[in-house]
Amino acid sequence: MSKLPIKTHGSLLLMSFVTWGFFVLVGLPDYGQSWSYDLTVVVVIAITVLYVPLGAFLLKKMFPTKDYFRSSLWLAFYLTIPLFTYDTVFIGVIGGEGLKFLPKYWYLTFFYFSFWVQFPLIGLLLEKNLQEKNALG
């Protein structure tokens, strides 16, 4: 992955914490466990769809090098690994569930993997669009 300035790492880490905090607040009182299965599926789909334009925006805004594919890997990293870590501490350690929380909170587990597919695809599309734009002059 490409080298990032310390400031960008800090911004991404802060963004990951704020994102995690938002998800915890939205899921109150029990991090979404009391939601119906249908509502949970709708929320997962909505977040996935929302992160298409948001992912493109973040890549353009936070990574001025326009190396969108490599930058998308950083974005996927910071929106999965820290969130997994926060969830492991919050649910696994403090909540006493250990890693058994992964299937129980399947909707969280989904995003630990889906962002590794979604963001690189967005990055590739942005690079393709940029190349086509540059080819046209």
N, C-alpha and C positions, 0 to 999 in steps of 0.2 A: 504494500500500500504506500501511497505517496506520503512524504513527510509533511506534517502540519505544524503551523506555529503553535506555541504553548497557549496563546490566547484562544485559538480555535478549539483546542482540546478542552480548555476550561469552559468555553461557551457550550460545547456539546455536552459536557458532563452536567453543567447546570440545567441545560434543556432536558436532559434525561431525568434528572431529579424532579423538575417541575412537571414533566409529563407523568412520571410515576405518581407524584402527589395528586395530580388531577384525576388519574384513574382510581386512586384510593378514595378520594372524595366522592366521585361519581358512584362508586360501588358501595358507599356507606349503606347500612351499618356493618356489612360483613363481606366487603370486597366483591359484591355481586353474587354471592352464593344464594341469596333469597330470591333472585330474579328467576322468572320462568325460563325454561329452555328456549322457547320461541323468542322471548325478548333478548336473551343472551345472543342468539344467532343473529338477530337483527342488528344488535349493537356491534358485533364482530364485523358484520358486512359493512355497516356504516363507517366504522373506523378504518377498515381496509380501503374503502372507496375514498374517504376523506384524505387518507395519506397519499393518494396519487397526486393530486395537485399540491398538497402540502410538501410532499417529498421533492417534487420538482422545484417548488419555491425555495425550500431550504438548500437544495443543491446549488441553485443559482445565487442565492444570497450569501451563503456561508463559505462557498468555495469558488473564489473568483478565477482560479486557474482554468476553469472550464474542462478539467479532467474529470468529467462527471461520473464515469464508471468507477474509477478508483475512489473518488470522493463518496460515492454511494456506499462503498464498503465501510468507510468510516461512519457514515450515517447509520448503517445497519448495525455496526458494532455498538455505537453509543445508545441506540434505541433498543438493544436487546441485552447485551452483557450487563450493563449497570442495572437495568430493570430486573433482570433475573437475580442479580445479587441482592437488590433491595427486597424483592419478593421472598427470596430465600431467608433473609434475616427477619423480615416482617411476619411471614406466614410460617416458614419452616422452623426458625429458631424461637422467636418470641411467641408465635402461635403454637409451637410444639408439634408441628406436623411433619417436620423433616422434609425430605424430598417427595414424600407421599402427596404433597400439594400439587405436583405436576399434573396428574390425571384429574384430580378433583377440581382444580382451577384450569381446566382444559383451554379456556378462552385466553388465559395469560400465556400458556404454553404455545398456543397457536402463533402468537405474535413473536415469540422467541425465534421461531423458524421462518414465518412468512415474510418478515422484513428483509431476511437474507435473500429472498427471491424478488420481492417487490422493488426494493430500492435499486439493486443492480439493473433490473429491467428498465426502470425509469432513467437511470444513468445512461444506459445504452441508447435509449430513445432520444435523450437530450443530445448525446454526442452525434447520433445519426442526423438529427435535425440541424445541428450546428454545421456538420460537414456538407449537407445539402445546401444550406444557406450560403456557406463559403464558396461552394462550387458554382452557384448562380451569380456570385459577384456581389 
